[in-house]
Amino acid sequence: MRYGVVMEELASDVIGELPEEARREVLELVELVRTDPRAWPDVRDLGSAEEIREAFGGRCWLQYMPHAGAIEVRDIGWAG
């Protein structure tokens, strides 16, 4: 099953400022996460009710929250 995607404002701003190659790599990682959102590590603080996960690509990472039928991308990082 492929999940939908919601981008928070910060993630949307970051992806808009990336060069084309970086944007392509981030979007490939988003597509990978959409296929199995719970395959990536849960990094939430102890006691937190929000499920926060992080996924890593070759030069990028993203922080997201899986929801029923969608992932919410909270932040994007680029090390390129």
C-alpha positions in Angstrom: 0.0 0.0 0.0 1.3 3.4 -0.8 0.5 6.2 1.7 -0.4 9.8 0.9 2.0 12.6 1.8 1.4 15.8 3.8 4.3 18.3 4.0 4.6 20.7 6.9 5.5 24.3 6.1 9.2 23.9 7.2 9.7 20.8 5.0 8.0 22.5 2.1 10.2 25.5 2.5 13.4 23.4 2.6 12.5 21.3 -0.4 11.7 24.4 -2.4 15.2 25.8 -1.7 17.1 22.6 -2.7 18.9 22.3 -6.0 17.2 19.9 -8.5 19.5 16.9 -7.8 18.9 17.2 -4.0 15.1 17.6 -4.5 15.0 14.5 -6.6 16.9 12.5 -4.0 14.6 13.7 -1.2 11.5 12.9 -3.2 12.9 9.4 -3.9 13.3 8.9 -0.2 9.7 10.1 0.4 8.5 7.6 -2.1 10.4 4.8 -0.4 9.0 5.8 3.0 5.5 5.9 1.6 5.6 2.2 0.7 6.4 1.1 4.3 6.4 4.0 6.8 7.0 1.9 9.9 10.1 0.3 8.5 12.2 3.3 9.7 13.3 3.9 13.3 11.0 5.5 15.9 12.9 8.4 17.4 10.3 9.9 19.7 11.2 11.0 23.2 10.2 8.7 26.0 6.7 9.3 27.1 5.8 11.1 23.9 2.4 10.1 22.3 3.4 11.3 18.8 5.1 8.6 16.7 8.1 10.3 15.0 10.3 8.5 12.6 13.4 9.3 10.6 14.5 8.0 7.3 17.9 8.4 5.7 19.1 8.5 2.1 22.6 8.9 0.7 22.8 12.6 1.4 19.4 13.4 2.9 17.1 12.6 5.8 13.6 13.3 6.7 11.6 13.3 9.9 8.0 12.2 9.6 4.9 11.0 11.4 3.0 8.0 10.0 -0.8 8.4 10.1 -3.6 6.3 8.9 -3.2 6.4 5.1 -0.6 9.2 5.0 2.8 10.3 6.2 3.3 13.8 7.5 6.8 15.1 6.6 7.9 17.4 9.4 11.5 18.3 8.4 14.1 17.6 5.7 17.9 17.7 5.9 20.4 17.8 3.1 24.1 17.1 3.5 25.2 17.6 -0.1 
